[in-house]
Each structure stands twice: as C-alpha cells, then as structure tokens.
Amino acid sequence: DKFAQALGRVLLGVRKDEIMTLTNRIQNLMQALCQEFPERQDRLQLAFLAAINDEPFYLYGRTGSGKNFMINRLLAAFKKPRFIEMGSRPQEIPGSIDDYDVILFKGFNPIDDATKECVRNALQKRKHTTLILSSDVRPENAMGRADIVDEITLTICMPDNLSSESLC
C-alpha cells in the first residue's frame, strides 16, 4: 500500500543522511496523509492541527462525505494512539478520560440525553485528550441542542460532492 509506505518513511525519517526538521516532517506527513484525498486536504490539515493541540472539534458531513475516511487518516498520523470510539448508543467511557489520546463520538446524536451528558463530562474532565464529534446533524443544531457550542473549538464541514479534479 503506497499510503502505508509513505507514512512509514515520514514517521521513521526519510534517510539516515537526511536530517529532517519538525516542519519538514509535518509537511511530509501531511503530504502522505492527503494521498488519494486531495479534495479534502485543507480539512485534514485543520483536523490534524486541532488534534496535536488537544482541541475538540466537530466534523460535519452527510453520509458518504468521507468523515470516516478522514478520521482513519487522521489517526494514522499518530504512533499507536490510545483511541476509543463511542457509538450512537449511550455508554460510559471506560477508565479515566486521560487514558485516551482521542475520543471519537461517532454519529453524535444531540437529542439523546445520556450521550449529551457523556460528551459534556468528557469536555470538562479532559486535560490532554482530543475529542472528535462526528455527525450528519448540522453543527449549529447539534451543538446548540447539546449546550456545548462554547466548548467546541473548531467545526469542519465536509463537502457534499467531489471536485472535478478528484474525479479524474
């Protein structure tokens, strides 16, 4: 797989005789992550910056817009991330929130009281954990209903369709 090979070269450093600066490594990492995903490169870069800064963000897009693909690529940027995916059914986060690098609330449903409470607790108790809320509910509706609008740093909206360049 070309993606895995490119990502491996970036994470390990390119060659023994080439010293890479942090800026170069991040640029190469972004280039590797965005392979086969060029029409959403800016969104992936924003998500990456939010994740390395432990900032919570909301990922909005209709079904089939590439939300899951983007999350998988984002997680691939980190070496062995401690990750938990919370489904649409209410559940408690096992252990401490700080046991995880990333907590994903996939299919976030702002109508469900138990899910809202779990998200609010995670937002309040986290120290060095990135929270990702992913949903097809418009951000202003979801965050307003869940009363978390002031706690989400970034909203990333996936486009509904592909660019003409990506279809070639």
C-alpha positions in Angstrom: 0.0 0.0 0.0 1.5 3.3 -1.1 0.0 5.2 1.7 1.4 3.0 4.4 4.9 3.1 2.8 4.9 6.9 2.5 3.6 7.3 6.1 6.3 4.9 7.4 9.0 6.9 5.7 7.7 10.1 7.2 7.4 8.7 10.7 10.8 7.0 10.7 12.6 9.8 8.9 13.5 9.6 5.3 17.1 8.6 5.1 20.0 8.3 7.5 21.9 11.1 5.8 19.0 13.5 5.7 18.2 15.3 8.9 14.6 16.4 8.9 13.3 19.4 10.8 10.0 19.2 12.6 8.5 21.4 9.9 9.7 19.1 7.2 8.4 16.1 9.0 4.9 17.6 9.4 4.9 18.7 5.7 5.8 15.2 4.6 3.3 13.7 7.0 0.5 15.9 5.6 1.5 15.0 2.0 1.4 11.3 2.8 -1.9 11.6 4.7 -3.5 13.5 1.9 -2.6 11.0 -0.8 -5.8 9.9 -2.6 -7.7 12.6 -0.6 -6.6 15.9 -2.3 -10.0 17.5 -2.4 -10.2 17.4 1.4 -6.6 18.2 2.2 -7.4 21.5 3.9 -9.9 19.8 6.2 -7.5 17.1 7.1 -4.8 19.6 7.9 -7.2 21.5 10.2 -8.2 18.3 12.0 -4.5 17.4 12.4 -3.7 20.8 13.9 -6.6 20.5 16.3 -5.6 17.0 17.3 -2.0 17.8 18.1 -3.2 20.8 20.2 -5.7 18.6 22.1 -8.6 20.8 20.8 -12.1 19.4 20.5 -13.7 19.6 17.1 -17.0 18.8 15.3 -16.8 17.0 12.0 -20.0 17.5 10.0 -20.9 15.8 6.7 -23.6 13.9 5.1 -23.4 10.1 4.8 -20.7 9.2 2.3 -18.9 12.6 2.5 -15.7 11.0 3.8 -15.9 11.6 7.5 -14.8 8.1 8.5 -12.0 8.1 5.9 -10.7 11.3 7.2 -10.8 10.2 10.8 -8.9 7.0 9.9 -6.3 9.0 8.1 -6.0 11.4 11.0 -5.5 8.6 13.5 -2.8 7.1 11.1 -0.8 10.2 11.7 -0.1 9.2 15.3 2.1 6.4 16.5 -0.1 3.9 18.5 -2.8 6.4 19.6 -4.9 5.4 22.6 -8.2 5.8 21.0 -11.8 4.9 21.9 -14.9 5.2 19.7 -18.2 6.0 21.4 -21.1 4.8 19.3 -24.6 6.3 19.0 -25.8 4.2 21.9 -25.2 5.7 25.3 -22.3 4.3 27.2 -19.7 5.3 29.8 -16.1 6.0 28.9 -14.2 3.1 30.4 -11.5 4.2 32.8 -10.2 7.8 33.0 -10.7 10.2 30.1 -7.0 10.9 30.2 -6.3 7.2 29.5 -7.0 8.2 25.8 -5.4 10.4 23.3 -8.5 10.6 21.2 -12.2 10.1 22.0 -14.5 9.9 19.0 -18.2 10.4 19.4 -19.2 8.9 16.0 -22.8 9.6 14.9 -23.2 12.1 17.6 -26.9 12.4 18.5 -27.7 15.7 20.3 -31.2 14.5 21.2 -30.1 11.7 23.4 -29.6 12.9 27.0 -27.1 10.2 28.0 -24.9 10.9 25.0 -25.0 14.7 25.7 -24.1 14.1 29.3 -21.2 11.9 28.3 -19.9 14.5 25.9 -20.2 17.3 28.4 -18.3 15.2 31.1 -15.6 14.4 28.6 -15.2 18.1 27.6 -15.0 19.2 31.3 -12.7 16.5 32.5 -10.2 16.2 29.7 -6.7 17.5 30.0 -4.7 16.1 27.1 -7.4 14.3 25.1 -8.7 15.3 21.7 -12.5 15.0 21.4 -14.0 14.5 17.9 -17.7 14.7 17.4 -18.8 13.3 14.1 -22.3 13.6 12.8 -24.6 14.4 9.9 -26.6 16.8 12.1 -25.8 20.4 11.2 -23.3 21.8 13.7 -25.4 24.8 14.9 -28.3 22.4 15.7 -26.2 19.7 17.3 -24.0 21.9 19.5 -26.9 24.1 20.4 -29.1 21.2 21.5 -26.2 19.7 23.4 -25.4 23.0 25.0 -21.7 22.7 24.1 -21.4 25.4 21.5 -18.8 27.4 23.5 -16.7 24.4 24.2 -16.0 23.1 20.6 -13.0 25.0 19.2 -13.5 24.1 15.5 -16.1 22.9 13.1 -15.0 21.1 9.9 -17.7 20.7 7.2 -17.1 18.1 4.6 -18.3 19.0 1.1 -21.4 17.2 -0.2 -19.7 16.4 -3.6 -16.3 15.8 -5.1 -14.3 18.3 -7.0 -13.8 17.8 -10.7 -10.1 17.2 -10.1 -10.8 14.3 -7.8 -12.9 12.5 -10.5 -10.0 12.2 -13.0 
